[in-house]
């Protein structure tokens, strides 16, 4: 099987197991039922029942901190997804779409602008100044030697 499909099956199994422990499980289950029931001899009701049974086992395993059972559930669904993809390579696009739907929303990124305001004052304002950075507003005293204001000296 193509490496990409193996990775896709692993991602699908991981997403499925993660969704089993969330409030969004019903929607995820319905999408997985549609995916699996459309392939093979399984009926939607039998796939739904199996997924709900596995979810109950998974929730109990997580409560009991049974990491081995969690890993077993993930491995089982990874194998099932691999078999489904091997039997119908066109199913890859459907599984990718399903994974996009199940993925948590990406956090919003915000761009922040920082504006620096530099003010130089004091008795001398005509010495060298080294400023590193960008987007700065610089006020070099008031233009006089004593920083008291007025016109440049």
N, C-alpha and C positions, 0 to 999 in steps of 0.2 A: 504494500500500500504506500502511496505517496506520502512523504514526510509531512507535507502540509495538512493532509487529511488526518494523520495521526495526531498532530498538534491541535487541530480543530476538535477532534474527539476529546482530547484531554481538557481543552478549554471548556467544552460543553459539559463534561462531567463535573468539573470544578464549579461552574456556574450553577448547575442543577443542584448540587449538594449545598452550595451556599444559599440558594433560594429556599431550600427546604426548611431552613431555620429562620426565615423572615416572614414578615406580615404579608409580603407580596407573593406568598407561595401559591395561592389559588390561581392567579394569572399565569405564573410560571408553569404550574402543573397543566393548565389547559393548553398552553402552547406546546408543551412536551407531549401531551396526549395526542394532539393533532399531528405532531411530527412522527411519532412512532406508530400511531394507528393507520397512517397513510402508507405504511410500509410493512409488508408481511401480513400474517393472518390474525394478528391481535385486533381485538375490538376496542373501540374507545373506552368502554366501561372496564374492560380487563386491564388496560394500561393505567387508567385512573386509579383503580383499586390497588394495583401493584405500587404505584408511586406513593399513594397515601400510606400504605403499609410500610414502605421503606422510610418514608418521612418520620413515621412514629418511632421506628427503630433508631433512626438517626438522632432525633431529639432526645431519646432516652440515653443514647451513647454519649451525646454531648453533655447531658446533665451528669452522667456518671464519669465523665472525663475519660471515656474509652476511645482513645485516639485510633486504636487498631480497627475498630468497627467503622469509624468514620472513613479511614483509609480504604477499607474493604468496600464500602458503599461507593466511594469515588471510583475505585478500580472496576467494580461491576458495571457502572454506567459508562465508564470510558470504553470498556470492551463492547458494550451494546451499541454505543454510538459508532465505534469503529466498524462493527459488522454492518450497521445500517448504511454507513458511507461507502463501504466496500461493495455492497449490493447495489447501491444507487449513487454513483458519484455526483449526480446532479443535485442530490440532497444537500451537498455542501453549501450551496448558496442559501438554502432555507435555514440551515443550522446557523450560518453566519448572521442572517437576519434575526433569528431568534436570540442569539447571543447579544446582538446590538440592543434588542429590546430589554434583555435582562440585566444589562450592564448598569451599574449605578450611575446616576447623572454625574458628569464631570463637574468638579467644583468651579464656580465662576472665578475667572481671573480678573483682577482689577489692576489697572495701571495707575500708578500714583506719581504725581509730579512733585518734586521737592524743589522749592525755590529758596535759595540762600540770600539773605540780605546782609551784606557786610558794610559796616560803618567804621571808618577810621577817624579818630579824633585825638586831640591832644596837642602838644606844643609843636610837633613836627609832622607835616603831612606830605612832604615832597620826597621822602626816601623811597627806595625800591620796595615793591610789593610783589610777592609771588602768590598767585592764585591758581589752584589746581581744581579742575572740575568744570562743569558746564551748567548753563541755565542760571547763572548767578546774576543778581542785581548788586552792583557795587556802588557805594557812596564813599568817596574819598574825602572825608572831612567836609568842610564847607568851602574848600578852596583857599584857605588862609593858613599861614604858618601856625597860628595859635588855635585853629579849629573853631574860632568864634563866629565864623560866617563871613559873608562879604564876597569880594572878588578875589581871584587867585593872586598869590603874591608873586 
